[in-house]
C-alpha cells in the first residue's frame, strides 16, 4: 500500500490550504498523490430516489456512479473503516496518500497550527512535524506554514522514496507485515511466474487475488 500521512489540526488552522500546496508541489516533482477527507459528522452522496440510492435500498452492498470524467463509489458501512482499509480502495498505483483529518488514526501526522486558533492539539500520537506560524516549545520538528518545499522534502525522503518499490500482502483483508527477505522471495517468485506467461512484457506492477470458499463445518454435514 502507498504510504499514508495525515494532515491534522484544529478547525480554521489551514489544513486544506496546506494540503493543496503539498499536492501541487509533489505533483511538480513527478509523484502521483491520492487524498482522503475525513467527515466525522457523516455525509450523503446517494440522495433518496436517486438510482444509486435505490440500488443500495434494494440490497446492493456497494454501488458506483460512473461518468466519462469521474467515478464515485458508495459503500454503506456498519462501522468506520480505518485508514489502512480506506487506502486499499485506491490500490497501489500512487506514490503517497495524504489525508485531511484522522487525528486519532494510526498514520504519521503533520499538524497545522496557527496562533489565532489556540494551542496545538494535545494527546495526538505520531506527529512527525508541525507547520506553524509561531515558534513552539516542542521537540517535534517545526516548519513555517510557507515552507511547502521543506515539508514536501520530508514526505519525499521519509515516505515516498523508501517505498518506491514495495510488496504488499493481505490475508483475509488484513495487511501482513513483511521483512526484506520475505518481500524479496515473494517478488522473485511472482515475477518469475508472470514473466514466463505468454504475452507478458515488462512487469512494472502486478496484482494477484485469491479467494477460497470457507471450509464447511464437518460436524454440521
N, C-alpha and C positions, 0 to 999 in steps of 0.2 A: 504494500500500500504506500502511496506517496506520503511523505512526512506531513504532519498536521501541526500548525501553530495557531493559537488563538489570540486575537486582539481583544483585550478586555479593558474595562474602565467604567467609571460612573457615567450616568446619563449626561449628555451635553459636553463630555470631555473631548470629543472629536474622534471617536473610534472609526466611524465611516470615512471621514476625511483622510485619516492616516491610511486606512485600508486601500482606498482608491489610489493614493500616491504610491503605495508599495506595489500594487498590481501593475501600474504603468511602468515603474522602474524595473521590476522583474521581467516584464514583457520586453522592454527595451534590451535586456540582457539575453533575450532569446529563450526564456523559460515559459512553460505553459502553467498557468495558475488557475485553480478552481477555488470557489469560495462557498461558505455555508453561513447563513444568517440565523441566529437563534431568536426564536419568537416565543418567549416564556409564557405569554398570555394567550397563546393559541393563534390560529389563522384559519381562513376559509378560502380555498381555491375552487371548490366544487359547490357552487350555489344550488339550492333546491330547484328542481325542474330542469336543470341543465343535463345534457346527455351523460356527462361523466358522473354526476350525482346519481342519476338513475341506474347506471351500471353498478355503482357501489351499493345502492339500496337493494339491488337485485341479488347481491351476494358476491360480486367480484372482489377478490382480496387485494387487487391493485388495478389501476387503470392509468392509461397515459393519453394525454391530449397532444396530438402531433400536427404541426403545420410545416410549410416549406422552410420556415426560418427558425423554429424553436420547438421544444418538446417539454411538457410538464408531466411529471409522474405524481400520481395521487395514490397514497397508500395509507389507509386508516390504521391507527396504532392502538393497542391496548395499554402500552406504556412507552415512554420516550426512549428512542434509540440512542445509544452512546455514540461518541464521535467516531470510534472505530467502525461501528456499524454503518453510520452515515457515509464515512469515507469509502466504504466498499461499493456504494451505489455509483460512485464516479469511475470505478475501475482503476487501472494502473497507468493510464495514458496522460498523466500530469506530473509535473516536477514537484509541486507543493500544493497543499490545500490550506488556505487561510480562512479562519472562521472569525465572525464578529459575535462576541459573546462567549457563552460556555465558560464562565469564570469558575464554575465548580467542576468542570471537566478535567480529565487526566492529561490533556495535551500541554506542552510547554506554552507559556503565555508571555506576550508583550503587553504591559499595562500602559494605557494612555492617561496622563494626569495633567490637569490644569488647576492652577492655584484657585481660580474663581469657583470651582465646583467642590472644594473642600479637600480634606486629606486623602491620601491614596487608599485604595481598598485594603482591608485587613483580613487576615486569615486565608489568603489566596496562595495556593501551592503552585510550584513550578514556574514562578515568574523569572524569566531569563533576562529581561530588560524592562526599563521604564522610559517611555518617551514623555518628556516633561517640559514645562515652561519655567521651572524653577529648580534650583539645586536642592536635593532631598538628602536627609541624613539616613542613608541606607547603603549597604554593601552591594546591593543589586546594581548592575551596570546601567548607567543613565545616558540617554541621548536627547538632544534637542528635538522638539517637535518638527523642526525643519530639516533635521538630518536624515532624510529618507535614504540617501545613498549608504550611510553608515548602517542603518537598520537592514537595508537590503543586503549589504555585505555580511551581516550577522546571519541572515537566513540562508544566503548562498553558501557560506563556508561551513556553517554549523548543521545545516539540514539538507540542502539541495544536492550539493556535490557529493557528500558521503553516501547518499542513497541514489545516485545517478544510475547505478546498476544495482538491481535488487531482485531477490527471490521472495515471494510471499506464499505462505501455506496456510490454508484454513481447513480445519477438520470439524465437521458438524457446526459450521458457521462461526467457529471460534478461531481467532488467529493463533498460530503456533510460533513461539519464539524459536528462531534458528540461529545457531552459531555459524561461524565462517565455514567450517568443514562440511556440515550437512548441506549448507547452501550450495557449496561448490559441487558436491556429489549429485544433488538433485538437478542442478543446472546442467551438468555434464551429461547425465543420463537422458534427460528430457530433450536437450538439444540434439544429441546423437540420434535419438529415435525420430524426432521431427525431420532432421536433415536427411535421413535415409528414405523418407517418403517421396514418391514420385510427384513432381511439380512444385516442390517446396524450394524456394530460393533462399536468399539471405534471411536469417531469422533475427529480427530486432526485438520482438516481443512474442510471447506465447502464453496461451491460456488453456488449461485443462479443467474440465468439470466432471466429477464422478458423483453419481447418485445411486445409492443402493437401497433396495427395499428393506425395511426393518424386519428383523427375524421374528417369526411368529413364536408366541409362547407355546412350547411343545406340550405343556400340561393342558392347554386350552384346546388342543387339536383332538 
